[in-house]
Amino acid sequence: MDNHFLTITLIYNHNITKMKLEDEIKQKKPFANQSAKLIVNVMYTSAWVAENLKTQLKPYGITLKQYNILRILYGAEKPLTSSEIRDRMIDKMSDVTRLMDRMTIKGLAKRKTRSKDKRLVDITISQTGIELIKQISAQSPLEDFAKTLGDKDAEQLNLLLDQLRNK
């Protein structure tokens, strides 16, 4: 992967078309520098992935934030509190309590008040939630969004994004 020039590769009807960021956002003036372009590219790509995920999740009747919570609970080795879930979420501004209310009503998660501290509630994924996350993962795996990169390029991009956040 060329570290200085990222493109978004889209596949339509088995034809591969490379679209530069400038074309995607219809920008006529050049970016001030590659760092400025990178930040816009990361924001644009994040929104692109989120929109595609929302479309894939719609038939399952869950939102992107609920999917994020399901993945957190599915990967947790123990019950989590609302604040622990919030700390692990991509969108830290989410109202976890409201989201958990909806997920509990849908039968995707379970709540249990702690016996020693009644103010804390432990949250776990339900069997229905486990089955849903497995179904979504089987039919629409997350890695499909990066399938055009390959493992080596995906690893390099992950390292670069980690480096960007560790300023």
Backbone torsions as a table, in degrees:
resi	resn	phi	psi	omega
1	MET	NA	134.2	176.4
2	ASP	-77.6	113.8	-176.0
3	ASN	-68.8	-17.4	-176.2
4	HIS	-96.8	-8.0	-177.2
5	PHE	-145.8	102.0	179.4
6	LEU	-96.9	138.2	173.7
7	THR	-123.6	155.5	174.2
8	ILE	-97.8	121.8	-179.4
9	THR	-102.0	123.9	179.7
10	LEU	-115.7	142.4	179.1
11	ILE	-113.3	121.5	176.5
12	TYR	-125.8	122.2	177.6
13	ASN	48.4	43.3	177.8
14	HIS	66.7	9.6	174.5
15	ASN	-101.7	131.2	-179.1
16	ILE	-95.4	125.1	180.0
17	THR	-124.2	127.6	177.2
18	LYS	-97.6	124.3	179.9
19	MET	-114.5	123.2	175.2
20	LYS	-75.2	153.1	179.8
21	LEU	-53.7	-44.7	-178.4
22	GLU	-57.2	-38.5	178.3
23	ASP	-68.9	-42.4	-178.9
24	GLU	-60.5	-42.3	-177.1
25	ILE	-98.2	5.3	177.9
26	LYS	55.6	44.7	179.3
27	GLN	-89.6	128.2	-178.5
28	LYS	-93.1	-38.7	-179.1
29	LYS	-83.6	145.1	177.6
30	PRO	-70.3	154.2	175.1
31	PHE	-65.8	155.1	179.8
32	ALA	-60.7	-37.1	178.7
33	ASN	-164.4	175.4	-177.9
34	GLN	-67.6	-30.4	178.1
35	SER	-66.1	-41.9	177.4
36	ALA	-63.3	-41.9	178.5
37	LYS	-63.9	-40.3	-179.8
38	LEU	-59.0	-45.8	-178.4
39	ILE	-63.0	-44.4	177.4
40	VAL	-64.1	-39.7	180.0
41	ASN	-63.3	-43.1	178.6
42	VAL	-64.2	-44.2	179.0
43	MET	-63.3	-44.5	-179.5
44	TYR	-63.9	-45.3	-178.4
45	THR	-66.6	-38.2	176.7
46	SER	-60.2	-46.4	178.5
47	ALA	-64.7	-37.6	179.3
48	TRP	-63.5	-46.3	178.9
49	VAL	-64.2	-45.6	-179.2
50	ALA	-59.5	-44.0	-179.7
51	GLU	-64.3	-41.8	177.8
52	ASN	-66.0	-39.6	177.0
53	LEU	-63.9	-43.3	178.2
54	LYS	-56.9	-42.9	179.1
55	THR	-63.4	-41.2	179.2
56	GLN	-69.5	-31.1	-177.2
57	LEU	-83.8	-20.6	-176.0
58	LYS	-52.9	-45.3	179.6
59	PRO	-62.5	-20.3	-179.0
60	TYR	-90.0	-6.5	176.9
61	GLY	72.8	26.4	176.5
62	ILE	-127.4	155.7	179.6
63	THR	-91.0	171.0	177.5
64	LEU	-61.9	-39.6	178.8
65	LYS	-67.7	-39.4	176.8
66	GLN	-65.6	-38.1	176.8
67	TYR	-63.2	-41.8	177.8
68	ASN	-59.9	-44.3	178.7
69	ILE	-65.0	-42.5	178.1
70	LEU	-58.5	-44.2	179.2
71	ARG	-64.8	-38.2	177.4
72	ILE	-63.5	-49.2	-179.0
73	LEU	-65.8	-38.0	180.0
74	TYR	-64.4	-36.9	-178.7
75	GLY	-87.3	-9.9	-178.6
76	ALA	-72.9	144.5	179.2
77	GLU	-92.9	-2.8	-178.4
78	LYS	-154.7	167.1	174.6
79	PRO	-61.6	149.4	-178.5
80	LEU	-121.3	152.0	172.4
81	THR	-87.8	168.3	178.1
82	SER	-58.0	-41.2	-178.7
83	SER	-68.8	-34.3	176.6
84	GLU	-66.6	-38.6	177.1
85	ILE	-64.5	-46.9	-179.8
86	ARG	-57.5	-41.6	179.7
87	ASP	-63.4	-28.1	-177.7
88	ARG	-92.5	-10.8	-175.6
89	MET	-73.6	152.7	175.0
90	ILE	-67.7	-45.5	177.8
91	ASP	-97.9	98.0	-175.0
92	LYS	-72.4	-10.0	-179.0
93	MET	-88.9	2.7	-177.2
94	SER	-65.9	146.8	174.3
95	ASP	-87.5	88.9	-173.5
96	VAL	-62.0	-39.1	-178.4
97	THR	-59.7	-46.9	179.5
98	ARG	-64.1	-43.2	178.6
99	LEU	-62.7	-40.8	-180.0
100	MET	-67.1	-35.7	175.9
101	ASP	-57.1	-48.3	-178.8
102	ARG	-65.9	-40.0	-178.9
103	MET	-69.8	-33.5	177.0
104	THR	-68.6	-42.4	177.9
105	ILE	-61.2	-38.6	178.6
106	LYS	-75.8	-8.4	179.8
107	GLY	80.1	18.3	-177.7
108	LEU	-89.0	-20.7	-178.7
109	ALA	-141.8	161.9	178.6
110	LYS	-128.0	146.2	177.4
111	ARG	-116.6	145.8	176.1
112	LYS	-145.4	123.0	178.7
113	THR	-72.0	137.2	179.5
114	ARG	-69.9	140.6	-178.6
115	SER	-71.7	-35.0	-177.5
116	LYS	-82.0	-33.1	-178.9
117	ASP	-134.0	97.5	-174.7
118	LYS	-64.3	-14.7	178.8
119	ARG	-75.6	-22.6	-178.1
120	LEU	-98.5	138.1	179.4
121	VAL	-120.6	127.4	176.0
122	ASP	-88.2	135.9	-178.2
123	ILE	-119.6	133.4	177.0
124	THR	-131.8	161.6	175.4
125	ILE	-80.9	141.0	178.4
126	SER	-86.3	171.2	176.8
127	GLN	-62.4	-37.2	176.8
128	THR	-62.4	-41.2	177.5
129	GLY	-64.0	-41.0	178.1
130	ILE	-62.5	-45.5	179.6
131	GLU	-62.7	-39.5	179.8
132	LEU	-66.3	-45.5	-179.1
133	ILE	-63.8	-37.3	177.1
134	LYS	-66.6	-40.4	179.1
135	GLN	-64.9	-45.6	179.2
136	ILE	-63.1	-44.8	-179.1
137	SER	-62.6	-35.9	-179.7
138	ALA	-72.9	-37.9	-175.2
139	GLN	-90.0	-28.3	-176.5
140	SER	-142.8	67.6	-177.2
141	PRO	-62.5	142.9	179.1
142	LEU	-55.5	-37.2	-176.2
143	GLU	-65.2	-13.3	176.6
144	ASP	-59.6	-28.8	-179.4
145	PHE	-69.4	-21.1	-177.4
146	ALA	-115.5	13.6	-174.2
147	LYS	-63.4	-20.9	179.6
148	THR	-78.2	-11.7	-177.3
149	LEU	-88.5	-39.5	-172.5
150	GLY	85.8	161.8	-174.5
151	ASP	-62.5	-43.9	-176.8
152	LYS	-64.6	-46.1	179.1
153	ASP	-67.5	-38.7	178.0
154	ALA	-63.0	-41.3	177.7
155	GLU	-62.6	-44.6	179.2
156	GLN	-62.4	-43.5	179.3
157	LEU	-65.2	-40.3	176.1
158	ASN	-59.3	-43.7	178.5
159	LEU	-62.3	-42.0	-179.7
160	LEU	-66.9	-41.1	179.1
161	LEU	-67.6	-39.5	174.8
162	ASP	-60.7	-42.6	179.2
163	GLN	-63.5	-39.3	179.0
164	LEU	-61.3	-42.1	-179.3
165	ARG	-74.0	-20.7	-177.7
166	ASN	-97.3	47.7	-176.5
167	LYS	-63.1	NA	NA
